[in-house]
Amino acid sequence: MGLFKKNPFGHILFVKKWLIRILGALSHGRFRGFNQLQIEGSKIIKDLPETNVLFVSNHQTYFADVVAMFHVFNASLSGREDTIKNVGYLWNPKLNVYYVAAKETMRSGILPKILAYVGSISIERTWRSKGENINRQVKMSDITAIKTALDDGWVITFPQGTTTPFKPIRKGTAHIIKQYKPIVVPIVIDGFRRSFDKKGLRVKKKNVFQSFEIKEPLKIDYENESIDDIVEKLEYAIEQHPSFLKVIPLKDIEENEALNKKRHQWFDEY
């Protein structure tokens, strides 16, 4: 790798590699120290192709969710299964991992700007800006940026577009899936909302049960399934379909740690 080689977004890979190493070392204890991240299904990561993979996940904090994914992905690629033991896996991190984030969030301070350099595809939200509801058209440059990232590697997206649980899936994600036909890998996380503040930068509580489940890629008929069909499939895959509220009330998911530990067992039985 040349010292000044860049990715399609103009980021110098040498700089990006060192940022991932440093930020990874600083954040490792948040998932294997203050708290112990329980991982399932990481063996799926090793069998994925190098490009055109879209990870879809529920969302609990602005940044901790993505940081955890960088840890789990790189640990798995280095031969670890369902563990992020020994942060040495970040010495040669995967550099073509990107994540979709709101442009205003990634411009909100020095640290977000650094995190943006690590791999953010910063887009303008069409439904909300500066804390207010809006309604504006999707920018084609944002869609093109996501396509560029998929062509170069892996993309992480949070299709609800918010950290509030059980909000509807945004149809834009389904349009991207139908148009670009990526391999779609669902991820379900939990415990991050209790562990960290909303931004995911400050540890709010220690010894919290954190879970991180990677599921098998979705089977999608890109030609024949409708946008609504894909949206519903995503809702079930990341466990954000309204029917899951019938299993455990939302207040228990957010507030009762004991019930939350049993949540995954109940979902499996359901």
N, C-alpha and C positions, 0 to 999 in steps of 0.2 A: 504493500500500500504506500503510494507516494505521500510525502509529508503534507502536501497541500491538495491532495485529491478531495473532490467535493461530491456530495450526493446531488440528486436532481433539484434540491431546494437551495443549493449554494452553500450548505454547511460543510465546513472542513471536517473530514472524518477523523483526523488525528485529534482535533479539539473535542469532537463529540465523544470519542473513545475515552479520553481522560475525564470528561465531565461525568460520564456514566460510571467510571471507576470510583471517582471521588464521592459523588452523590450516593452511589450504591453502598460504599463503605460507611458513610455517615448514617444511612437509613437502615442498615441491616438489623441493628438492634431493636428497631421498632416492630420487626416481625419475627425475630429470633433473639429475644432478650427480655424487653419489657413485656412482650406478648409472644405467644408461640403460634405461628400461622399453621393451621392444619390444611394440608394440600391433598387433593384427590385428582387423579386422572392426568398427571403431568406427562405420563409416557406418550400421550397423544401428540405432544409438541414435537417429539423427535421424528415423527413420521410425516410431518407436514412439508409441502413443497417450499421452495425458497421464496416464492412470490405469490401474489394474488390470494392472500389469506386475510379474511376479515374476522376479527374477534368481536363478539357482541357481548355486553355485560350490563348487569344492573350497576347502579352508581350510588356511592355512599359519601364520598368526599371528593374534593376537587383534584387532589394530587396523590394521596396515599394509594388509591386504587391502582393508578397507572404505575407507580413506583413498585408496588407489589408484583405487578405483572412482569415488569422488567426483571425482577429477581427470579421469579418462577420460570420464566421462559429461558433465561440464560443458564440457570441451574440445571434445568432439564436437558438442554442442548449439550451441556458438559458432562452428562451421564448420571446426574442425580435424579432419583425418582421420588417424587412427593416430599422433597426436602430442600431447604436452602442452606443446609449446613455448610460452613466454610465458604466465606465470601470470595474465595479465590476464583470462582467461576466467572467473575466479572473482569478478569484480566484481559480476556479476549471476547468482549461482548458482541452480540449480534447488533450490527449498526444500522440495519435497514428495518427497524421497528418504528412505527409512527403511531400517533394517537390523535384523534379528533378532539379539539377543544375550542371553547368560545374565545374569539379574538380579544374581547375586553378583559377576560380573565387572565390571559397570557401576557397582557400589557400592564397588569396591575401592580408591578413592583419588580425589583431586581431579581429575586429568586424565581418568580414565574417566567421572566425573560430568559433566565438560564435554563429552566426546565423546557422552555419552548425550543431552545437550540438542540436539546437532546432528541427531539422528534415530534414536536407539535405540528399538526396541520390546523392552523388557526383559521376558523371560519366565523362569519357573521351570523349570529342566530337570527332566524326569521320571525320568532315568536316573542322574544324578550330581549330588552336592552336596558342596562343601567337600572335594573330593578323594576322596570315597567313593561307591561304587556304591549306588544307591537304586532304589526302584520306587514311584512315586506317580502319581496320576491327573493328567491334563492339566487345567489350570485353564481353565474356559470364558472367563474374562476375558482370558486370553492369546490365545485363538483370536479373540475379538471384536476385540482390539487389532490383530491382523494384518489382519482384514477392514476395519477402519476405515482403516488405512494404505493398503491396496489401493484403497479407494474414493477416497482423497485423492491417490494418486500411485503411486510405484514402491517396491517392497520388495526388499531384498537378503536372501537367506538362504543359510546353509551347511548343507545337509540332512544332512551327516554328524554335525554337532554337536560336532566335535572337530577339532583340527589334525593328528591322526595320520592319515597317508595310508592309503587303501584300507579304511577302516572302513565298515561297512554304512550305507546311507542310512536315515535315520529315517522311518518310515511317516507321521509327522505331516505332513511336507511334501506327500506324495502325497494325503493326505486334504484338505489345504487346496486343492491344485490341482483335485481332483475336485469339491469343494464350491463353490468361488468362481470357477472357470473363468478364471483369469488367463492372459494371454500369458506363456509361460515362456521366458526367454532364458538359455541356459547360458553360463557363463564358466569358462575354465580358466586358472589362474594357476600360475606356477612361478618359482623363484628367491628367493621371499620368505623361505623357511625358512633359506636360507644368508645372506641379506642382513641380516636382523634377528634380535633375540632373540625368544623365544616370544611375548612381548606385542606385538612389533612397534613398540616405542617407541625402542629403542636400535639404532643401526647396528652390526652385528657384523662385517661384512666389506664392503669396497668392490669395485667393478669386477666385480660378479656379474651373470651373464646373467639378467635378469628378463623373463618373458614374460607377456602378458595377451591372451588370445584370446576374442573375443566371437563366439558362434556364432549361426546363424539360429534364430529361435524354433522350439520343438518343435511337431510336429504331434501333437496329443493328441485322442483321441475321449473327451471328458469323460463321456459317458453310458455307453459300452460297455467302455472299458478298465478293468481291475481295479486295485486299489491296488498289487498286486505288479507288474502290467504297467508302471505309471507309475514305480515304484521302479526297475525294471530300465532303463527308458528314461533316467532321471536318471543312473544309474550310468554308462551308456555316454556320455551327453552331457558329463558333467564328467570323463570319463576316470578313473573310480574303480571300474569293474567289475573283478572279479578277473582277467578275461582279459587285462587290460593288464599284469599282472605277468608274463605269459608272454613279453611283448615285451622288457621290460627288468627285471631284478631290482630289488626295492625298494631294496636297499643301494646300487645304482648311481644310482638316482634321487636319493637323499638325499646321497650322498657324492662322486660323481664328476661334477664340473662339465663335463668334456669330453664325456662321454656324454650328459649332460643337454641340451647344446646341440643334439645330433643327435636328441633324443627326438621332437620334433614332426615331423621328416622321416620317422622310422620309423613313427610313428603314422599319418601320411597314407598311407604305402605299405601299412600293415597294413589 
